[in-house]
Structure formats: structure tokens, C-alpha cells
Amino acid sequence: MNHDERVVRELVSEYGRTYAEEAGIRLKDTPQPLYRLLVLSLLLSARIRASVAVATARALHEDHLDSPRRMADADWQRRVDALGRGGYRRYDERTATQLGDGAELLTERWGGDLRRLHREAHGDTGELGRLLQEEPGIGPAGADIFLREAQRVWPDVAPYLDGKALSGAGRLGLPKDPEKLTRLATDIQPAVLAAALVRAALDRQVAEDCLRRAA
């Protein structure tokens, strides 16, 4: 095993947990988990700590705001309150509006089922990203987050290593090329690799810890 392979092993061993897992989402190719992932992606894409976004996704689930219908039917104040309980106070009012509008759009256009959006893209990852960005509050960063995690249940998306993941690879001294990275981790689920690389991009100490362990 060469140095780069050791770095990848150490990284995934210590930090290979997807953000969906951290938020308590048992990701499956079914409507509710996919919707919860979309909400998590919206929350994570704001300039706020990932831990706060994850806690807020859990708070929304605990308040049963975990399907497009329930989110759309909830009044604005209920959404604001749930966001606040998760610690998402800086953006709570705007995000409450986006969640309501997004749930309505998802229900009207795709029957509340993101698998229909997936099918509409016909295997084109760029088109998937474009369709996701039609959702209020989902920009390029949010679409990247969703696809990084969704590749676990949408194999045609994999390997999806976006700019943030490749930034983590650079910090670790690994190739900033998706094909070369996946060759270093042939038996590692791409979503897990992507999440671990993002953690290295967000926290220099993660990278330093992995490099120290692999030395």
C-alpha cells in the first residue's frame, strides 16, 4: 500500500461518515429519505457550521416536518420555531419561507418524489444539478451536497466528487482528479469517500491528523 492509499484509508476510517448518517437519515431510494436529504443539503449550503445544520435537520424531523406535504402544510412560524430549536437562527426566517415554497414546488412538479426528478434527468448529472437548483434555496453548493450523498442510492451519479471534495484531496496531498481518487479507494463507497474529503476541506486538523497517521 502506497502513501496515498494509506492516507485515504486513515481518512475514511476516522472521518468516513456521511452527513445523512450524522443527521439520522437512513438513506434509501424512497421519497421521505430523499426529501430529508434535500432539506439537509439546503441547510448545509448556508454559511453556518455543519454541526448546526445537522442538528437542525434532526429538529425538523422530530417536529414531523419530514415530507413535502407536511412541510407545505405547516405554517411559517412552526417552521421558524423548528429551525430555531436546531440552532439555525441566523437564517431561520428566509429558510422557513424557502422550505415551504420548495415543498410546494416539489409536490406540484414531481408529486413529492425526487425519484421522478432523477428519472427526468435521464442519467445526466449536469441536468440533475440543474433540476435540483429549481428548488428554492438550493444553489450550486446545495446541489453538490445532495448529489455527493445521493450517489449512495443513485449509482448512476457515482463517482461524484465536487470541488469541495477535491479541495479536501488537495489539502491531503492527494490527486485532485476524481478518477485517480476512486482508483485509490476501489472498495470504498464514493459517498463515504466524498464526505470524508469534505471534512478534510472544512477542517485543517482532520487533514493533519490523517497525514500524521499515514506517515
PATOR-689203 format. One record per residue (C-alpha): y, x, z; residue number from 1; residue in one letter. Coordinates in Angstrom, 3 decimals, decimal comma. Last residue first. Layout:
{site {Y X Z} NUM A};
...
This chain:
{site {8,698 3,232 7,876} 215 A};
{site {7,641 -0,406 7,462} 214 A};
{site {8,615 -1,440 10,997} 213 R};
{site {12,035 0,203 10,730} 212 R};
{site {12,673 -1,356 7,337} 211 L};
{site {11,737 -4,769 8,703} 210 C};
{site {14,029 -4,466 11,723} 209 D};
{site {16,944 -3,210 9,612} 208 E};
{site {16,586 -6,132 7,223} 207 A};
{site {16,488 -8,708 10,015} 206 V};
{site {19,413 -6,950 11,730} 205 Q};
{site {21,522 -7,384 8,591} 204 R};
{site {21,316 -11,156 8,963} 203 D};
{site {22,107 -13,567 6,125} 202 L};
{site {20,531 -11,585 3,291} 201 A};
{site {17,469 -10,763 5,397} 200 A};
{site {17,061 -14,459 6,228} 199 R};
{site {17,356 -15,204 2,514} 198 V};
{site {14,526 -12,776 1,787} 197 L};
{site {12,302 -14,540 4,319} 196 A};
{site {13,057 -17,940 2,804} 195 A};
{site {12,287 -16,688 -0,714} 194 A};
{site {8,998 -15,098 0,335} 193 L};
{site {7,914 -18,324 2,058} 192 V};
{site {8,861 -20,423 -0,963} 191 A};
{site {7,009 -17,973 -3,225} 190 P};
{site {3,730 -18,380 -1,282} 189 Q};
{site {2,433 -14,879 -0,586} 188 I};
{site {-0,761 -13,618 -2,256} 187 D};
{site {0,967 -11,816 -5,140} 186 T};
{site {3,705 -10,363 -2,952} 185 A};
{site {4,777 -7,109 -4,612} 184 L};
{site {4,195 -8,692 -8,032} 183 R};
{site {6,487 -11,531 -6,916} 182 T};
{site {9,269 -9,039 -6,316} 181 L};
{site {8,869 -7,375 -9,721} 180 K};
{site {9,063 -10,752 -11,475} 179 E};
{site {12,076 -11,911 -9,466} 178 P};
{site {14,144 -8,734 -10,080} 177 D};
{site {16,364 -7,311 -7,374} 176 K};
{site {13,762 -4,643 -6,623} 175 P};
{site {13,502 -3,910 -2,890} 174 L};
{site {15,914 -1,716 -0,897} 173 G};
{site {15,892 -4,209 1,950} 172 L};
{site {19,543 -5,159 1,415} 171 R};
{site {18,781 -5,560 -2,277} 170 G};
{site {15,927 -7,954 -1,538} 169 A};
{site {18,251 -10,007 0,648} 168 G};
{site {20,717 -10,254 -2,233} 167 S};
{site {17,813 -11,368 -4,414} 166 L};
{site {17,219 -14,267 -2,034} 165 A};
{site {20,889 -15,257 -2,181} 164 K};
{site {20,989 -14,947 -5,972} 163 G};
{site {18,028 -17,231 -6,497} 162 D};
{site {14,299 -16,546 -6,229} 161 L};
{site {12,353 -19,465 -7,649} 160 Y};
{site {8,806 -18,433 -8,510} 159 P};
{site {7,951 -21,210 -8,829} 158 A};
{site {9,556 -24,357 -10,253} 157 V};
{site {6,338 -25,508 -11,966} 156 D};
{site {4,614 -25,290 -8,589} 155 P};
{site {6,596 -28,277 -7,189} 154 W};
{site {5,199 -28,533 -3,648} 153 V};
{site {6,142 -25,075 -2,355} 152 R};
{site {8,753 -24,771 -5,092} 151 Q};
{site {10,661 -27,381 -3,088} 150 A};
{site {11,986 -24,739 -0,660} 149 E};
{site {13,742 -22,456 -3,127} 148 R};
{site {14,586 -25,510 -5,233} 147 L};
{site {16,452 -27,235 -2,399} 146 F};
{site {18,345 -24,111 -1,384} 145 I};
{site {19,357 -23,408 -4,977} 144 D};
{site {20,575 -26,989 -5,447} 143 A};
{site {22,649 -26,700 -2,276} 142 G};
{site {24,213 -23,444 -3,446} 141 A};
{site {25,030 -24,854 -6,896} 140 P};
{site {26,663 -27,955 -5,401} 139 G};
{site {25,086 -30,826 -3,497} 138 I};
{site {27,713 -32,739 -1,520} 137 G};
{site {27,497 -35,878 -3,631} 136 P};
{site {24,241 -35,873 -5,666} 135 E};
{site {24,878 -35,062 -9,316} 134 E};
{site {24,133 -31,483 -8,337} 133 Q};
{site {20,429 -32,297 -8,121} 132 L};
{site {20,456 -33,270 -11,796} 131 L};
{site {21,992 -29,933 -12,805} 130 R};
{site {19,536 -27,938 -10,711} 129 G};
{site {16,593 -29,783 -12,233} 128 L};
{site {18,058 -29,196 -15,687} 127 E};
{site {18,122 -25,461 -15,031} 126 G};
{site {14,542 -25,596 -13,761} 125 T};
{site {13,309 -27,267 -16,958} 124 D};
{site {9,848 -28,658 -16,209} 123 G};
{site {10,517 -32,019 -17,820} 122 H};
{site {13,802 -32,561 -15,891} 121 A};
{site {13,187 -36,324 -15,723} 120 E};
{site {9,895 -35,713 -13,922} 119 R};
{site {11,658 -33,934 -11,073} 118 H};
{site {14,286 -36,666 -10,808} 117 L};
{site {11,442 -39,181 -10,596} 116 R};
{site {9,830 -37,077 -7,877} 115 R};
{site {13,127 -37,386 -6,018} 114 L};
{site {12,258 -40,996 -5,123} 113 D};
{site {14,967 -43,321 -3,780} 112 G};
{site {14,547 -45,563 -6,833} 111 G};
{site {15,767 -42,746 -9,062} 110 W};
{site {19,204 -43,934 -10,195} 109 R};
{site {20,105 -46,678 -7,738} 108 E};
{site {18,357 -45,284 -4,676} 107 T};
{site {19,501 -41,699 -5,257} 106 L};
{site {23,051 -42,885 -5,888} 105 L};
{site {23,085 -44,972 -2,692} 104 E};
{site {21,667 -42,120 -0,628} 103 A};
{site {24,266 -39,753 -2,084} 102 G};
{site {27,142 -42,078 -1,217} 101 D};
{site {25,971 -42,397 2,379} 100 G};
{site {25,238 -38,699 2,805} 99 L};
{site {28,540 -37,742 1,183} 98 Q};
{site {30,504 -40,033 3,509} 97 T};
{site {28,830 -38,635 6,617} 96 A};
{site {29,419 -35,128 5,237} 95 T};
{site {33,156 -35,698 4,996} 94 R};
{site {33,355 -36,985 8,574} 93 E};
{site {30,990 -34,409 10,084} 92 D};
{site {32,315 -31,218 8,511} 91 Y};
{site {33,443 -29,325 11,595} 90 R};
{site {31,240 -31,336 13,915} 89 R};
{site {27,738 -30,397 12,802} 88 Y};
{site {26,476 -29,790 16,345} 87 G};
{site {23,299 -31,831 15,868} 86 G};
{site {24,673 -34,584 18,061} 85 R};
{site {27,802 -34,577 15,919} 84 G};
{site {25,827 -35,248 12,761} 83 L};
{site {24,170 -38,219 14,458} 82 A};
{site {27,553 -39,572 15,555} 81 D};
{site {29,061 -39,209 12,076} 80 V};
{site {26,074 -41,026 10,527} 79 R};
{site {26,418 -43,866 13,021} 78 R};
{site {30,138 -43,988 12,325} 77 Q};
{site {29,586 -44,396 8,583} 76 W};
{site {27,317 -47,401 8,909} 75 D};
{site {23,593 -47,032 8,331} 74 A};
{site {22,205 -48,953 5,338} 73 D};
{site {22,621 -46,019 2,945} 72 A};
{site {20,847 -43,606 5,289} 71 M};
{site {18,044 -46,069 5,980} 70 R};
{site {17,519 -46,709 2,267} 69 R};
{site {17,704 -43,052 1,304} 68 P};
{site {15,136 -42,114 3,952} 67 S};
{site {15,371 -40,004 7,094} 66 D};
{site {18,197 -41,534 9,081} 65 L};
{site {15,704 -42,505 11,792} 64 H};
{site {18,012 -41,252 14,588} 63 D};
{site {15,465 -38,537 15,341} 62 E};
{site {15,527 -37,600 11,648} 61 H};
{site {19,314 -37,248 11,685} 60 L};
{site {19,067 -35,076 14,799} 59 A};
{site {16,437 -32,846 13,183} 58 R};
{site {18,661 -32,263 10,157} 57 A};
{site {21,471 -31,474 12,607} 56 T};
{site {19,392 -28,850 14,389} 55 A};
{site {18,601 -27,215 11,033} 54 V};
{site {22,262 -27,196 10,002} 53 A};
{site {23,257 -25,733 13,367} 52 V};
{site {20,626 -22,984 13,098} 51 S};
{site {21,806 -22,185 9,572} 50 A};
{site {25,272 -21,419 10,897} 49 R};
{site {28,081 -23,193 9,030} 48 I};
{site {29,841 -22,630 5,758} 47 R};
{site {28,174 -25,620 4,089} 46 A};
{site {25,051 -25,234 1,942} 45 S};
{site {22,692 -25,652 4,884} 44 L};
{site {23,714 -29,278 5,449} 43 L};
{site {23,258 -30,270 1,800} 42 L};
{site {19,905 -28,494 1,673} 41 S};
{site {18,780 -30,261 4,854} 40 L};
{site {19,650 -33,614 3,279} 39 V};
{site {17,654 -32,736 0,155} 38 L};
{site {14,745 -31,560 2,311} 37 L};
{site {14,760 -34,888 4,170} 36 R};
{site {14,646 -36,627 0,791} 35 Y};
{site {11,660 -34,547 -0,285} 34 L};
{site {9,889 -35,307 2,989} 33 P};
{site {10,506 -39,068 2,501} 32 Q};
{site {9,624 -39,420 -1,198} 31 P};
{site {6,257 -37,635 -1,458} 30 T};
{site {5,414 -34,200 -2,843} 29 D};
{site {4,801 -32,890 0,648} 28 K};
{site {6,903 -30,851 3,063} 27 L};
{site {6,106 -31,295 6,690} 26 R};
{site {9,748 -31,244 7,773} 25 I};
{site {10,269 -30,066 11,357} 24 G};
{site {13,630 -28,418 10,665} 23 A};
{site {12,112 -24,944 11,038} 22 E};
{site {9,389 -25,889 8,589} 21 E};
{site {11,996 -27,011 6,050} 20 A};
{site {13,881 -23,751 6,619} 19 Y};
{site {10,813 -21,841 5,530} 18 T};
{site {9,193 -19,381 7,896} 17 R};
{site {8,423 -15,916 6,657} 16 G};
{site {10,519 -13,978 9,154} 15 Y};
{site {8,118 -11,729 11,092} 14 E};
{site {5,055 -11,523 8,843} 13 S};
{site {7,073 -12,181 5,703} 12 V};
{site {9,405 -9,254 6,311} 11 L};
{site {6,681 -6,900 7,520} 10 E};
{site {4,557 -7,628 4,468} 9 R};
{site {7,521 -7,262 2,089} 8 V};
{site {8,496 -3,921 3,640} 7 V};
{site {4,897 -2,702 3,426} 6 R};
{site {4,765 -3,624 -0,270} 5 E};
{site {7,983 -1,703 -0,897} 4 D};
{site {6,596 1,353 0,895} 3 H};
{site {3,329 1,499 -1,050} 2 N};
{site {0,000 0,000 0,000} 1 M};
